[in-house]
Amino acid sequence: MYMARVMGQVEASVRAAGLGPHRLVLLQPLDFQQQPIRWTLVAIDLVGAANGSLVAYEEGREAANPYDPPLPVDACVVALVDGYNYQP
């Protein structure tokens, strides 16, 4: 599980089968100091995160596991982060 900030919503007029009702968001992955660590990515949003929200997301096969049958996704927002305690 990784942490990211929601940067915006993605609109797509044509989608793969099964993706129709799901909201797509643009994420900026972050480290524990909330600094960007790599490129942005598009993810399905399961929790209704607002722009600017801090979220937890999964990538790879784990992102498709909540769906039966699995959807063709590489990233999935799974939680809103209210806070965390990090001590280096």
N, CA, C and O of each residue as an XYZ file, in Angstrom:
352
protein
N       0.846     -1.169      0.000
C       0.000      0.000      0.000
C       0.891      1.231      0.000
O       1.927      1.259      0.664
N       0.485      2.239     -0.742
C       1.265      3.447     -0.915
C       0.423      4.671     -0.576
O      -0.800      4.578     -0.478
N       1.078      5.824     -0.398
C       0.376      7.054     -0.072
C       0.498      8.030     -1.239
O       1.531      8.088     -1.906
N      -0.578      8.806     -1.481
C      -0.578      9.773     -2.582
C      -1.555     10.901     -2.273
O      -2.367     10.811     -1.351
N      -1.456     11.962     -3.066
C      -2.401     13.065     -2.996
C      -3.196     13.060     -4.295
O      -2.640     12.877     -5.378
N      -4.521     13.266     -4.170
C      -5.392     13.340     -5.348
C      -5.188     14.703     -5.997
O      -5.415     15.741     -5.375
N      -4.758     14.688     -7.257
C      -4.460     15.919     -7.982
C      -5.615     16.378     -8.873
O      -5.653     17.537     -9.286
N      -6.550     15.483     -9.170
C      -7.673     15.844    -10.021
C      -8.423     14.616    -10.492
O      -8.082     13.487    -10.138
N      -9.438     14.847    -11.287
C     -10.252     13.770    -11.832
C      -9.930     13.597    -13.306
O      -9.618     14.566    -13.998
N     -10.007     12.358    -13.787
C      -9.732     12.048    -15.186
C     -11.056     11.733    -15.874
O     -11.832     10.912    -15.385
N     -11.311     12.375    -16.992
C     -12.501     12.100    -17.782
C     -12.103     11.259    -18.985
O     -11.136     11.576    -19.677
N     -12.844     10.194    -19.233
C     -12.565      9.319    -20.372
C     -13.886      8.965    -21.049
O     -14.764      8.371    -20.423
N     -14.030      9.324    -22.311
C     -15.287      9.060    -23.008
C     -15.385      7.605    -23.464
O     -16.486      7.081    -23.635
N     -14.246      6.955    -23.659
C     -14.223      5.545    -24.046
C     -13.415      4.796    -22.998
O     -12.276      5.155    -22.700
N     -14.033      3.730    -22.432
C     -13.383      2.960    -21.369
C     -13.489      1.476    -21.655
O     -14.360      1.044    -22.410
N     -12.606      0.697    -21.055
C     -12.680     -0.759    -21.153
C     -13.949     -1.248    -20.470
O     -14.484     -0.580    -19.584
N     -14.423     -2.407    -20.883
C     -15.629     -2.988    -20.289
C     -15.446     -3.126    -18.785
O     -14.401     -3.587    -18.326
N     -16.456     -2.730    -18.017
C     -16.415     -2.840    -16.567
C     -15.966     -1.574    -15.864
O     -16.205     -1.422    -14.666
N     -15.318     -0.656    -16.581
C     -14.841      0.574    -15.951
C     -15.872      1.691    -15.974
O     -15.676      2.723    -15.332
N     -16.957      1.504    -16.696
C     -17.957      2.553    -16.892
C     -18.381      3.322    -15.659
O     -18.301      4.550    -15.677
N     -18.832      2.677    -14.578
C     -19.362      3.435    -13.440
C     -18.303      3.961    -12.478
O     -18.642      4.676    -11.536
N     -17.049      3.634    -12.684
C     -16.019      3.975    -11.707
C     -15.356      5.316    -12.014
O     -15.073      5.634    -13.169
N     -15.115      6.098    -10.955
C     -14.450      7.393    -11.067
C     -12.944      7.172    -11.192
O     -12.375      6.333    -10.493
N     -12.304      7.922    -12.078
C     -10.863      7.857    -12.258
C     -10.234      9.137    -11.713
O     -10.728     10.233    -11.977
N      -9.143      9.001    -10.954
C      -8.468     10.158    -10.381
C      -6.988     10.141    -10.744
O      -6.415      9.089    -11.027
N      -6.382     11.325    -10.730
C      -4.957     11.491    -10.969
C      -4.267     11.583     -9.611
O      -4.620     12.434     -8.794
N      -3.281     10.709     -9.361
C      -2.587     10.657     -8.077
C      -1.126     11.063     -8.205
O      -0.466     10.755     -9.198
N      -0.632     11.759     -7.187
C       0.799     12.051     -7.062
C       1.328     11.243     -5.882
O       1.047     11.598     -4.737
N       2.087     10.164     -6.115
C       2.652      9.379     -5.018
C       3.575     10.242     -4.147
O       4.289     11.111     -4.647
N       3.542      9.978     -2.822
C       4.287     10.772     -1.850
C       5.112      9.886     -0.925
O       4.795      8.715     -0.718
N       6.187     10.472     -0.366
C       6.911      9.790      0.700
C       6.282     10.213      2.037
O       5.266     10.908      2.045
N       6.877      9.802      3.166
C       6.280     10.115      4.473
C       6.432     11.582      4.880
O       5.797     12.024      5.838
N       7.264     12.336      4.167
C       7.346     13.778      4.391
C       6.411     14.516      3.428
O       6.437     15.744      3.343
N       5.594     13.759      2.714
C       4.619     14.243      1.735
C       5.290     14.980      0.571
O       4.759     15.963      0.054
N       6.468     14.485      0.171
C       7.170     14.998     -1.002
C       6.929     14.040     -2.167
O       6.910     12.825     -1.965
N       6.744     14.565     -3.390
C       6.554     13.694     -4.558
C       7.742     12.754     -4.740
O       8.894     13.161     -4.584
N       7.453     11.485     -5.073
C       8.533     10.519     -5.217
C       8.671      9.971     -6.625
O       9.690      9.354     -6.936
N       7.696     10.169     -7.475
C       7.792      9.690     -8.856
C       6.679     10.310     -9.682
O       6.036     11.263     -9.241
N       6.448      9.785    -10.864
C       5.458     10.319    -11.798
C       4.030     10.136    -11.257
O       3.779      9.311    -10.380
N       3.112     10.930    -11.809
C       1.703     10.791    -11.452
C       1.121      9.560    -12.135
O       1.690      9.032    -13.091
N      -0.033      9.111    -11.622
C      -0.690      7.949    -12.208
C      -2.198      8.097    -12.111
O      -2.708      8.897    -11.327
N      -2.899      7.321    -12.912
C      -4.359      7.299    -12.907
C      -4.813      6.073    -12.136
O      -4.274      4.982    -12.325
N      -5.819      6.250    -11.254
C      -6.319      5.146    -10.435
C      -7.841      5.193    -10.367
O      -8.446      6.254    -10.518
N      -8.448      4.039    -10.140
C      -9.879      3.978     -9.843
C     -10.062      4.401     -8.389
O      -9.280      4.008     -7.523
N     -11.085      5.197     -8.121
C     -11.345      5.699     -6.773
C     -12.527      4.951     -6.160
O     -13.664      5.112     -6.604
N     -12.258      4.129     -5.136
C     -13.323      3.382     -4.462
C     -13.922      4.126     -3.286
O     -14.974      3.727     -2.787
N     -13.283      5.201     -2.826
C     -13.702      5.849     -1.576
C     -14.283      7.244     -1.755
O     -14.716      7.850     -0.774
N     -14.305      7.770     -2.967
C     -14.860      9.105     -3.198
C     -13.964     10.220     -2.696
O     -14.458     11.181     -2.107
N     -12.673     10.120     -2.911
C     -11.714     11.114     -2.436
C     -11.867     12.430     -3.194
O     -12.062     12.440     -4.409
N     -11.778     13.535     -2.463
C     -11.854     14.864     -3.065
C     -10.480     15.295     -3.561
O      -9.464     14.740     -3.142
N     -10.446     16.274     -4.445
C      -9.169     16.831     -4.896
C      -8.394     17.343     -3.695
O      -8.960     18.012     -2.830
N      -7.096     17.033     -3.633
C      -6.250     17.450     -2.522
C      -6.217     16.475     -1.366
O      -5.428     16.658     -0.439
N      -7.050     15.439     -1.390
C      -7.093     14.465     -0.297
C      -5.842     13.608     -0.276
O      -5.260     13.298     -1.316
N      -5.441     13.231      0.930
C      -4.359     12.278      1.120
C      -4.992     10.891      1.155
O      -5.919     10.647      1.927
N      -4.491      9.980      0.317
C      -5.117      8.661      0.181
C      -4.071      7.551      0.225
O      -2.878      7.786      0.040
N      -4.551      6.342      0.475
C      -3.744      5.132      0.336
C      -4.236      4.410     -0.907
O      -5.436      4.361     -1.177
N      -3.292      3.849     -1.663
C      -3.670      3.143     -2.880
C      -2.839      1.883     -3.040
O      -1.765      1.744     -2.455
N      -3.359      0.975     -3.842
C      -2.676     -0.270     -4.189
C      -2.335     -0.232     -5.668
O      -3.018      0.412     -6.465
N      -1.263     -0.936     -6.021
C      -0.869     -1.056     -7.423
C      -0.759     -2.520     -7.808
O      -0.660     -3.401     -6.954
N      -0.779     -2.759     -9.106
C      -0.576     -4.111     -9.617
C      -1.788     -5.002     -9.414
O      -2.925     -4.532     -9.423
N      -1.541     -6.270     -9.235
C      -2.617     -7.265     -9.112
C      -3.554     -6.959     -7.941
O      -4.758     -7.199     -8.033
N      -3.012     -6.432     -6.847
C      -3.837     -6.103     -5.676
C      -4.892     -5.048     -6.002
O      -5.946     -5.017     -5.367
N      -4.627     -4.193     -6.971
C      -5.594     -3.158     -7.354
C      -6.825     -3.758     -8.018
O      -7.912     -3.191     -7.904
N      -6.691     -4.878     -8.703
C      -7.810     -5.510     -9.404
C      -8.559     -6.507     -8.526
O      -9.675     -6.892     -8.872
N      -7.993     -6.933     -7.417
C      -8.598     -7.969     -6.578
C      -9.986     -7.652     -6.025
O     -10.778     -8.583     -5.876
N     -10.338     -6.391     -5.708
C     -11.681     -6.151     -5.158
C     -12.822     -6.455     -6.125
O     -13.978     -6.508     -5.705
N     -12.532     -6.651     -7.384
C     -13.566     -6.818     -8.398
C     -13.689     -8.272     -8.830
O     -12.702     -9.000     -8.934
N     -14.929     -8.670     -9.078
C     -15.186    -10.027     -9.568
C     -16.120     -9.914    -10.762
O     -17.296     -9.609    -10.562
N     -15.680    -10.137    -11.962
C     -14.321    -10.517    -12.362
C     -13.367     -9.336    -12.243
O     -13.809     -8.187    -12.231
N     -12.059     -9.600    -12.155
C     -11.083     -8.516    -12.023
C     -11.149     -7.540    -13.198
O     -11.336     -7.939    -14.347
N     -10.990     -6.252    -12.882
C     -10.988     -5.213    -13.913
C      -9.564     -4.958    -14.388
O      -8.608     -5.260    -13.673
N      -9.415     -4.406    -15.590
C      -8.075     -4.106    -16.111
C      -7.532     -2.800    -15.516
O      -7.475     -1.780    -16.202
N      -7.138     -2.836    -14.246
C      -6.612     -1.645    -13.564
C      -5.231     -1.936    -12.983
O      -4.914     -3.077    -12.645
N      -4.417     -0.893    -12.872
C      -3.090     -1.001    -12.270
C      -3.007     -0.285    -10.928
O      -2.067     -0.515    -10.167
N      -3.989      0.592    -10.621
C      -3.965      1.325     -9.360
C      -5.395      1.558     -8.890
O      -6.302      1.787     -9.691
N      -5.577      1.493     -7.560
C      -6.907      1.605     -6.965
C      -6.801      2.321     -5.620
O      -6.060      1.877     -4.744
N      -7.539      3.432     -5.445
C      -7.579      4.140     -4.165
C      -8.448      3.321     -3.219
O      -9.600      3.017     -3.530
N      -7.882      2.958     -2.044
C      -8.588      2.073     -1.119
C      -8.898      2.712      0.232
O      -9.672      2.144      1.002
N      -8.316      3.886      0.551
C      -8.558      4.502      1.859
C      -8.245      5.991      1.827
O      -7.380      6.445      1.078
N      -8.973      6.746      2.661
C      -8.640      8.145      2.923
C      -7.719      8.162      4.138
O      -8.015      7.516      5.143
N      -6.609      8.891      4.062
C      -5.657      8.949      5.172
C      -6.006     10.154      6.044
O      -5.903     11.301      5.609
N      -6.420      9.875      7.285
C      -6.732     10.965      8.237
C      -5.474     11.472      8.909
O      -5.381     12.654      9.239
N      -4.505     10.598      9.115
C      -3.248     10.981      9.737
C      -2.332      9.775      9.831
O      -2.759      8.640      9.617
N      -1.084     10.023     10.150
C      -0.124      8.939     10.325
C       0.993      9.423     11.231
O       1.205     10.627     11.377
N       1.702      8.495     11.834
C       2.795      8.803     12.735
C       4.070      8.208     12.141
O       4.228      6.988     12.084
N       4.969      9.073     11.704
C       6.228      8.621     11.096
C       7.379      9.179     11.892
O       7.470     10.393     12.079
N       8.256      8.323     12.364
C       9.436      8.750     13.104
C      10.670      8.129     12.473
O      10.902      6.931     12.630
N      11.479      8.930     11.752
C      12.650      8.373     11.066
C      13.709      7.865     12.048
O      14.753      7.367     11.627
